[in-house]
Every structure is written in C-alpha cells, then in structure tokens.
Amino acid sequence: MVKKSSRSFAGIAGIVALATLISKVFGLVREQLVAAAFGIGPIVNAYAYAYVVPGFLLILLGGINGPFHSALVSVLAKTERSKAAPLVETVTTLVSVILLLVSVFLLIFAPIFIDLLAPGLSPSVREMAIQQLRIMSPLALLGGLIGIGFGTLNAADQYWLPSISPLFSSVAIVLGVIGLIWQLGEQINAPEYLQLGSIILAGGTVVGAILQWLAQLIAQSRSGMGKFRLSFDWRIPGVRDVLKVMIPATLSSGMLHINVYTDLFFASYLEGAAAAMRYANFIVLTPLGIISNMILVPLLPKLSRLSAPESREELKLRIRQGLILTALTMLPLSAIFVALALPIVQLVYQRYAFQADASLLVAPVLTVYGLGMFFYLGRDVLVRVFYALGDGETPFRISLINIVLNAVLNFFLIKVFGIPGLVLATVGVNIFSMILFLLILDRRLQGLPLKSWLATIVALFGATFVAGSGSWFCNWGLQSLWGDQGWFILLLNITLSTSVAVVLFGAIALQLKLPELEILLRQLKQKFKL
C-alpha cells in the first residue's frame, strides 16, 4: 500500500479542518469583497452562469471528495508505494489529453453553452458571460490536474496542502478586485467599466487555479508520487482500477451538475436569482466544506480498506459513524441558518453595493439551503461508500433519475416559492438519493440496522427544531431589547442566538448517549486542549 497512516481518524480530521478553515476564511473575504464591489449586479450574475461548466470541472473534478480524488485514493490506498508514481503519471496523461480538448471546446462554443444554460439573460449580461466563460475555459484542464493532486497527496498521507491550496484562488481574485477598486473607486459599476470588472473576476479565478495546481505538483513530486510528464503505458496495474471508479464517478458528478444547469435555466428568467443563489450557497458551503472534509477525507481510505466481505460489520459501523457525525454537525447549523438567515446575510454581505433589498432576496434562499445541509452531506457519505466498494455505476444511475426529478420539482416549486423553490427542489433530490442509496446498501451488505439509524436521526431532527426555535426567539428578544442596527449589535445578536441553538441541541444530543458524539467531543477537546 502507498502508506499506512499512523494518524487517527480524529487527527486527520483535525488537520483537514484547520487547513480548510483557513481556506474558507479567505473564501469568505473574497465573497464579501465581490459583494461589496458588485452587489447582485450584471457582473456577478454573468459570472454565476459563466462559472457553471468550468466550475463543475474545477470544484467537482478538482475538489477534495470529487471523483478524481475518490478514485485515486480508493486505488492508491491498496497500491505499493514503488508502483504509485507510474500509475499517477499515466492517469494524469490520459486526463490531460481529454480535458485539454474539453477546454478548447469550451473556448470555441462558449456562446452555445451560455444560450443553452441561460436563455433568459439580457444581451449585455449574455455577452459578459460568454467572455468570462472563454477566459475560464482552461479550468477544465486545471480541474482534473488539481483533483489528481488531491487524491495523490491524500493517499501519501498529506492532508495540509490539499486542504489549504484553494485559498490561492481566493487570494488571486481578492488582489484583482482590490486593484480595480483602487483604480476606479465608486465608478467600478459604471457601464463603461463593467467589462473590465468582468475580465478581472474571471481572470483572477484562472490565475488562482494555476497557482493551486503548481503548489500541489511540487509537493507531489517531492513525495515521490509522480511528476507532470507524459506516460502512455496503459498496462500499468491499477490504471484500469482507477478508471473503473473515475469514469462512472465523473459521469455521476456530471449528472449531479446537470441539476445545477437546470436550476440556473429556470433562474435566468428571475432577476437576480443566480447571484442570490451564489451568495447564499457560499455562506452554507463555508462550514459545510470544513465539516465535509473532516468527515469524508479520513473516512474514504478507511472504507476502501473495508471492502472485503470479511470486513462487512466494521464497514456498516463506519457508514453509521459517517451518517451520525453528519447529523451531529450539520443539523445544529441547519437550525442556525433557518432561524437567523436574514441577520447572517446582513452581517456577511450588506455594505456598499449590496443593499437591504439584496439581503431580503438572499435570506430566504439561505433558509432553504440550511434545511438541506444534512441531506447534501449525507448523500455524499453514501456515495463514497459505493466508491470504496469499487462501484461508480450505481451513483451514476441514480443521478440519471435525479435529473428528471429535479426538473419536475423545479417546474412546480418555482411557481409556488420563487427563487427558494429552486433550492428546495435540490433538497428533495438529495433526500430521494439518500433513501435509494440506503436501500441498495441494505441489500448489498446483507442488512443494515436502518430502523435504529432512523430513530437516532429523527431524534436529532427533534433537537434541531428545539434549537432553531430557541435561537429565533432569542434573536427576536434581543432585537426588541436593543435593536439590530450596527455591525457590532448584529454580530452580538447572532453570537448569542447561535450559542442558544448549540446549547439546546447539545443538551438534547447528550441524552441520546451516542458513541459518535463522544468521538466528536473528544476530537474537539484534543484540538482546543480542554
């Protein structure tokens, strides 16, 4: 095997959490700066559409827990160290050739992609989106290379650099926008400068991705896990195993992103919808990204080593552990985001070009995103179980069903709920996916204790309702007492109301005496040296 890690699950999770936290803080600064500079205007709306295809390839293929990362970890975890470098170089060569062609395809046919994705855009926003897509077309190639780097470094027991490297993209965009503000000042959103702002935002994204890949490539080479050089020896053991998981997993992720395309197709007919979804989604993704990496990154190699029939009982234990840890971490956040959506949006974004009307547009979207956090990450946990078992086909087939379901739900829910209905449709799709995955695993693993798991999760949902209610009433009382005007007062209200939610949820969860809660508390004590 590449390397038997001597680190515990909690130790790896702590490293990943800290690195991801730093990366997410930079990401939050980036989004706040973009919001303050451009609000929910045409530049951000165009970027939301232009980023969809290259963003899919960068985030899904190139991200931690993406299909490239998952495929490489699942195979390299079982591969001798001496055989790892040729395997990685061969896979990199194949992926680079394919994704280079994809990048060229995006560059040439950018207008067609934008028209298919967002037929409701105004002419000016459409032209801006086409230009941004062409600038960001290299992200197709870079996404694959970054994903391979993530998987290779994690298999070599390196977690710090892969988890922190996304901050390069944030830093590049932040420097670009700051330079633009310094040059233009209050004229940044003047019609004659919109194109310049559009180019800076897209160009900063590409520069950041290049820096992220180079940093990983250097670490990968130093660890003896392969360099960036051509290798066409397809007969190397393990190449077929990687492709067996990578190809269907990539297609499955592609199907998942078709749901994003569907959402944006409907959103293109609603003014400000794409920008509102982008801003709300990022607030949710900040803690979600940290916690998902804590759970999924150390979990996948362990699942891969439990794929043998004689390890079935321990595999079931790990699946339960992943789901319950997901509930224990996601559900308190759901309570907070649902109860405090508006003040959170006001605190994070409301300044300069991002005004009160923008907060009122984004807050309901954040509420629905908050409702779906457990189902989003829970689905990811179950998908990784299939990857660990060497099965990328089942998630792909379910993703095909989800495309139709998402389109139907979007069509009906947008009429009732408007922009939040698009997010609610995604929540429904994730719930459906989780149910199907669990039923299939129940049959394949000769029975799962589903009733016991369900009872625990339902109890935690009850704790979520109590925590959310307490948080909302606390915020309401504080607003009645001293209002919500001013940055400090807003922060104080949110902090106290969030504390109420955490205390209430924790008090109820403790009564359930869950072993997963003990793992979580032990990890927190280790990290904070309590």
C-alpha positions in Angstrom: 0.0 0.0 0.0 1.1 3.6 -0.6 1.4 4.3 3.1 -0.2 3.1 6.2 -1.2 6.1 8.1 -0.4 6.1 11.8 -2.7 9.0 12.3 -6.1 8.6 13.9 -9.4 9.5 12.2 -9.6 12.5 14.6 -6.1 13.5 13.9 -6.5 13.6 10.2 -9.9 15.3 10.5 -8.3 18.0 12.7 -5.6 18.8 10.2 -8.1 18.9 7.4 -10.5 21.1 9.4 -7.8 23.7 10.3 -6.5 23.9 6.7 -10.0 24.1 5.3 -11.0 26.7 7.8 -8.1 28.9 6.7 -9.0 28.4 3.1 -12.7 29.1 3.8 -11.9 32.3 5.7 -10.0 33.6 2.6 -13.0 32.5 0.5 -15.4 34.5 2.8 -13.2 37.6 2.4 -13.3 37.1 -1.3 -17.1 36.8 -1.4 -17.6 39.8 0.9 -15.3 41.9 -1.3 -17.1 40.8 -4.5 -20.5 41.5 -2.9 -19.3 45.0 -1.7 -17.9 45.8 -5.1 -20.5 44.4 -7.5 -23.6 43.7 -5.4 -26.1 41.5 -7.2 -25.5 43.4 -10.5 -24.7 42.1 -14.0 -21.0 41.2 -13.4 -21.9 38.7 -10.6 -25.0 37.4 -12.5 -22.9 36.8 -15.6 -20.1 35.1 -13.6 -22.6 32.8 -12.0 -23.5 31.4 -15.4 -20.1 31.5 -16.9 -18.6 29.6 -14.0 -21.0 26.7 -14.1 -19.2 24.5 -16.6 -15.6 25.3 -15.7 -16.6 25.5 -12.1 -18.0 22.0 -12.3 -14.7 20.7 -13.6 -12.7 22.7 -11.0 -14.8 22.0 -7.9 -16.2 18.6 -8.7 -13.3 17.0 -10.5 -10.7 19.1 -8.8 -12.1 19.2 -5.3 -11.5 17.1 -2.3 -14.0 14.3 -2.3 -14.6 14.7 -6.0 -14.5 11.7 -8.4 -10.8 12.1 -9.3 -9.8 12.4 -5.7 -12.0 9.5 -4.6 -10.9 7.2 -7.4 -7.2 7.7 -6.8 -7.5 7.3 -3.0 -9.5 4.1 -3.3 -6.9 2.6 -5.6 -3.6 4.1 -4.2 -4.6 3.0 -0.7 -4.2 -0.6 -1.9 -1.1 0.0 -4.1 2.6 -0.4 -3.3 4.5 2.9 -3.0 7.0 1.9 -5.7 4.2 1.5 -8.2 2.3 4.6 -7.4 4.3 7.2 -9.4 3.9 5.5 -12.8 0.3 4.9 -12.1 -0.3 8.6 -11.3 1.6 9.8 -14.3 -0.3 7.5 -16.7 -3.7 8.6 -15.3 -2.5 12.3 -15.4 -1.5 11.9 -19.1 -4.9 10.4 -20.1 -6.9 13.0 -18.1 -4.8 15.9 -19.5 -5.4 14.9 -23.1 -9.1 14.6 -22.7 -9.6 17.8 -20.6 -7.4 19.9 -22.9 -9.8 19.0 -25.7 -12.7 20.0 -23.4 -11.0 23.4 -22.7 -10.7 24.1 -26.4 -14.3 23.0 -26.9 -15.5 25.5 -24.2 -13.4 28.3 -25.7 -14.9 27.8 -29.2 -18.5 27.1 -28.3 -18.9 29.4 -25.3 -21.9 31.3 -26.8 -23.8 28.0 -27.3 -23.2 26.9 -23.7 -24.4 30.2 -22.3 -27.5 30.2 -24.6 -28.4 26.7 -23.5 -27.8 27.4 -19.9 -29.5 30.7 -19.6 -31.8 31.7 -22.4 -33.4 34.4 -20.4 -30.3 36.6 -20.0 -30.3 40.2 -21.3 -28.0 40.8 -24.3 -25.4 42.7 -22.2 -25.2 40.1 -19.5 -25.1 37.3 -22.1 -22.0 38.9 -23.8 -20.3 39.3 -20.5 -21.0 35.7 -19.6 -19.6 34.4 -22.9 -16.4 36.4 -22.4 -16.0 35.2 -18.9 -16.5 31.5 -20.0 -13.8 31.8 -22.7 -11.4 33.3 -20.1 -12.1 30.5 -17.7 -12.1 27.6 -20.2 -8.6 26.4 -19.0 -10.2 25.5 -15.7 -11.4 22.3 -17.4 -7.8 21.0 -17.7 -6.7 22.5 -14.4 -9.7 21.0 -12.5 -8.6 17.5 -13.5 -5.0 18.1 -12.6 -5.9 19.5 -9.2 -8.2 16.6 -8.5 -5.4 14.1 -9.2 -3.1 16.1 -6.9 -5.7 16.0 -4.1 -6.1 12.2 -4.4 -2.4 11.5 -4.8 -1.3 13.6 -1.8 -4.0 12.3 0.5 -3.0 8.7 -0.4 0.5 9.7 0.6 -0.8 10.8 4.0 -0.5 14.5 3.1 -3.6 16.5 4.1 -2.5 20.0 4.9 -1.5 21.4 1.5 -4.5 19.9 -0.4 -6.9 21.3 2.1 -5.4 24.8 2.2 -4.5 25.2 -1.5 -7.9 26.5 -2.6 -7.0 29.8 -0.9 -4.7 30.6 -3.9 -7.8 31.2 -6.0 -9.4 33.5 -3.3 -6.2 35.5 -3.0 -5.9 36.0 -6.7 -9.5 37.3 -7.0 -9.1 39.5 -3.9 -6.0 41.1 -5.2 -7.6 41.7 -8.6 -10.8 43.3 -7.2 -8.8 45.4 -4.7 -6.7 46.7 -7.6 -9.8 47.5 -9.6 -11.4 49.4 -6.6 -8.1 51.3 -6.1 -8.1 52.3 -9.8 -11.8 53.1 -10.2 -13.3 53.8 -6.8 -17.0 54.5 -6.8 -17.0 54.2 -10.6 -16.4 50.5 -10.5 -20.0 49.7 -11.5 -20.3 52.4 -14.2 -21.4 51.0 -17.5 -18.1 51.7 -19.3 -16.1 49.7 -16.7 -18.4 46.6 -16.4 -16.4 44.7 -19.0 -13.1 45.4 -17.1 -14.6 44.1 -13.9 -15.9 41.1 -15.6 -12.4 40.2 -17.0 -10.8 40.8 -13.6 -13.2 38.4 -11.9 -12.8 35.6 -14.5 -9.0 36.1 -14.9 -8.4 36.0 -11.2 -10.2 32.7 -11.0 -7.9 31.2 -13.6 -4.7 32.5 -12.1 -5.7 31.2 -8.7 -6.3 27.7 -10.1 -2.9 27.7 -11.8 -1.2 28.6 -8.5 -3.1 25.9 -6.7 -2.1 23.2 -9.2 1.6 24.2 -9.2 1.7 24.1 -5.4 0.3 20.6 -5.4 2.6 19.4 -8.2 5.7 20.4 -6.3 4.5 18.5 -3.2 3.5 15.5 -5.3 6.9 15.4 -6.9 8.8 15.7 -3.6 6.8 12.9 -2.1 7.7 10.5 -4.9 4.2 10.2 -6.2 4.9 11.2 -9.8 5.7 14.2 -11.9 3.9 16.1 -14.7 5.3 14.1 -17.6 3.8 12.1 -20.4 3.2 8.3 -19.8 1.2 6.1 -22.2 1.8 2.7 -20.5 -1.9 1.8 -20.1 -0.9 -1.7 -18.9 0.4 -0.5 -15.6 -1.5 -2.3 -12.8 -4.1 -0.1 -11.2 -4.8 2.2 -14.2 -7.9 0.2 -15.1 -9.0 0.1 -11.4 -8.7 3.9 -11.2 -10.7 4.4 -14.5 -13.3 1.9 -13.3 -14.2 4.2 -10.5 -13.2 7.5 -12.0 -15.3 7.3 -15.3 -18.7 6.5 -13.8 -18.0 8.7 -10.8 -17.2 11.6 -13.1 -20.3 10.9 -15.1 -22.3 10.8 -11.9 -20.9 14.1 -10.8 -21.7 15.4 -14.3 -25.3 14.3 -13.9 -25.4 16.0 -10.5 -24.3 19.2 -12.1 -26.9 18.9 -14.8 -29.2 19.6 -11.9 -27.3 22.9 -11.3 -27.8 23.7 -15.0 -31.5 23.0 -14.7 -31.7 25.3 -11.7 -29.9 28.1 -13.5 -32.0 27.6 -16.6 -35.1 28.5 -14.5 -33.2 31.1 -12.6 -32.3 33.0 -15.8 -35.9 34.2 -16.0 -35.8 35.6 -12.5 -33.9 38.9 -12.0 -31.0 38.5 -9.5 -31.7 34.8 -8.9 -28.3 33.5 -10.0 -26.4 36.0 -7.8 -28.8 35.4 -4.8 -28.2 31.6 -5.1 -24.4 32.1 -5.4 -24.2 34.3 -2.3 -26.5 32.1 -0.1 -24.8 29.0 -1.3 -21.4 30.3 -0.3 -22.5 31.0 3.3 -23.6 27.4 3.6 -20.6 26.0 1.9 -18.2 27.6 4.3 -19.0 25.4 7.3 -20.2 22.6 5.1 -16.9 22.4 3.3 -14.9 22.3 6.5 -17.1 19.6 8.1 -17.4 17.5 5.0 -13.7 17.4 4.6 -13.3 16.5 8.3 -15.7 13.5 7.8 -15.1 12.4 4.2 -11.3 12.8 3.7 -10.3 10.4 6.5 -13.3 8.2 6.0 -12.7 7.2 2.4 -9.4 5.4 2.8 -10.8 3.5 5.8 -13.9 2.5 3.8 -11.7 1.4 0.9 -9.8 -1.0 3.2 -13.0 -2.5 4.5 -14.4 -3.6 1.1 -13.6 -7.3 1.6 -16.6 -9.5 2.6 -15.0 -10.4 6.0 -15.0 -6.7 6.9 -18.7 -6.1 6.4 -19.6 -5.5 10.0 -16.9 -2.9 10.5 -17.9 -1.3 7.2 -21.5 -1.0 8.5 -20.2 0.7 11.7 -18.2 3.2 9.6 -21.3 4.0 7.5 -23.3 4.7 10.6 -20.5 6.7 12.0 -20.4 8.9 8.9 -24.1 9.5 8.9 -24.5 10.2 12.6 -21.4 12.5 12.6 -23.0 14.3 9.6 -26.2 14.7 11.6 -24.4 15.9 14.7 -22.5 18.6 12.8 -25.0 19.6 10.1 -28.2 19.8 12.0 -27.2 22.5 14.5 -26.0 24.6 11.5 -29.4 24.0 9.9 -31.1 25.3 13.0 -28.9 28.4 13.0 -29.3 29.2 9.2 -33.0 28.7 9.3 -33.6 30.8 12.4 -31.1 33.6 11.6 -30.9 33.7 7.8 -31.6 37.5 7.4 -29.2 38.8 10.1 -26.5 36.4 8.9 -26.8 37.7 5.3 -26.9 41.3 6.6 -23.7 40.7 8.7 -21.8 39.0 5.9 -22.7 41.0 2.8 -24.8 44.1 3.5 -22.5 47.0 2.7 -21.7 49.4 -0.2 -23.2 47.9 -3.4 -25.0 45.1 -1.5 -28.1 46.9 0.0 -31.0 45.9 2.2 -33.1 44.8 -0.8 -30.4 42.3 -1.8 -30.4 40.9 1.8 -34.1 40.3 1.6 -33.6 38.5 -1.7 -30.8 36.3 -0.4 -32.1 35.4 3.1 -35.0 33.1 2.1 -32.6 31.2 -0.3 -30.2 30.7 2.6 -33.0 29.4 4.8 -33.7 26.6 2.3 -30.1 25.8 1.8 -29.8 25.5 5.6 -32.7 23.0 5.6 -30.9 20.7 3.1 -27.4 20.6 4.7 -27.7 17.2 6.3 -29.2 15.6 3.2 -26.4 17.1 1.0 -23.6 15.8 3.1 -25.4 12.5 4.0 -25.7 11.7 0.3 -22.0 12.4 -0.2 -21.1 10.0 2.6 -23.2 7.2 1.0 -21.7 7.9 -2.5 -18.2 7.4 -1.0 -19.3 4.0 0.3 -20.1 2.9 -3.3 -16.7 4.3 -4.5 -14.9 2.4 -1.8 -16.7 -0.8 -2.9 -15.4 -0.1 -6.4 -18.9 0.8 -7.7 -19.2 4.1 -9.5 -22.1 2.9 -11.7 -24.8 2.9 -9.0 -24.4 6.6 -8.1 -24.3 7.4 -11.9 -27.6 5.6 -12.5 -29.3 7.3 -9.6 -28.0 10.6 -10.8 -29.8 10.0 -14.1 -33.1 9.6 -12.3 -32.3 12.7 -10.3 -32.1 14.8 -13.4 -35.7 14.2 -14.3 -36.9 14.5 -10.7 -35.1 17.8 -10.3 -36.5 19.3 -13.5 -40.1 18.3 -12.4 -39.6 19.7 -8.9 -38.1 22.9 -10.3 -41.1 23.4 -12.6 -43.6 23.2 -9.9 -41.8 24.6 -6.8 -40.6 27.8 -8.6 -44.2 28.7 -9.2 -45.0 28.4 -5.5 -41.8 29.6 -3.8 -39.9 31.6 -6.4 -36.1 31.5 -6.1 -36.1 29.4 -2.9 -38.1 26.8 -4.8 -35.1 26.0 -7.0 -33.1 25.2 -3.9 -36.0 23.2 -2.3 -36.0 21.0 -5.4 -32.4 20.2 -4.8 -33.1 19.3 -1.2 -35.9 16.9 -2.5 -33.5 15.3 -4.9 -30.9 14.7 -2.1 -33.5 13.1 0.2 -34.6 10.8 -2.6 -30.9 9.9 -3.4 -30.2 9.0 0.3 -33.2 6.7 0.5 -32.2 4.9 -2.6 -28.6 4.5 -1.6 -29.5 3.1 1.8 -32.0 0.6 0.4 -29.3 -0.6 -2.1 -26.7 -0.9 0.5 -29.1 -2.7 2.8 -29.5 -5.4 0.2 -25.8 -5.5 -0.9 -24.4 -5.7 2.7 -26.9 -8.3 3.8 -28.9 -5.9 6.0 -28.3 -2.6 7.7 -29.8 -1.5 11.0 -31.9 1.1 9.2 -34.6 1.4 11.9 -32.1 2.1 14.6 -30.3 4.6 12.5 -33.6 6.3 11.5 -34.7 6.6 15.1 -31.4 8.3 16.1 -31.6 10.7 13.2 -35.3 11.6 13.9 -34.4 12.3 17.5 -31.6 14.7 16.3 -34.1 16.4 14.0 -36.3 17.0 17.0 -33.3 18.5 18.7 -32.8 20.7 15.6 -36.4 22.0 15.9 -36.0 22.9 19.5 -32.6 24.5 18.9 -33.9 26.6 15.9 -36.9 27.8 17.8 -34.8 28.8 20.8 -32.4 30.6 18.5 -35.2 32.5 16.7 -36.8 33.6 20.0 -33.5 34.7 21.4 -32.8 36.9 18.3 -36.3 38.3 18.4 -35.9 39.2 22.1 -32.5 40.8 21.6 -33.9 42.9 18.7 -36.7 44.0 20.8 -34.3 44.9 23.6 -31.6 46.9 21.7 -32.4 46.6 18.0 -30.3 45.2 15.2 -28.6 48.3 13.8 -24.9 48.5 13.5 -22.3 45.8 12.8 -21.4 45.1 16.4 -25.0 44.8 17.6 -25.8 42.5 14.7 -22.8 40.3 15.5 -23.7 40.2 19.2 -27.3 39.2 18.4 -26.1 36.4 16.1 -23.5 35.2 18.5 -25.9 34.9 21.5 -28.7 33.4 19.4 -26.2 30.9 17.9 -25.0 29.9 21.3 -28.6 29.2 22.4 -29.0 26.9 19.4 -25.8 25.0 20.1 -26.5 24.6 23.8 -30.1 23.4 23.2 -29.0 20.9 20.5 -26.1 19.7 22.5 -28.1 19.2 25.7 -30.7 17.0 23.9 -28.0 15.1 21.9 -26.2 14.2 25.1 -29.3 12.5 26.4 -29.1 10.1 23.4 -25.6 8.8 24.6 -24.3 8.4 21.0 -20.8 7.0 20.6 -20.4 9.3 17.6 -21.0 12.3 19.9 -18.2 11.1 22.2 -15.9 10.9 19.2 -16.8 14.4 18.2 -16.4 15.8 21.7 -13.1 14.0 22.2 -11.8 15.5 18.9 -12.9 19.0 19.9 -11.2 18.6 23.3 -8.0 17.5 21.6 -7.9 20.4 19.3 -8.7 23.0 21.9 -6.8 21.2 24.6 -9.7 21.3 27.0 
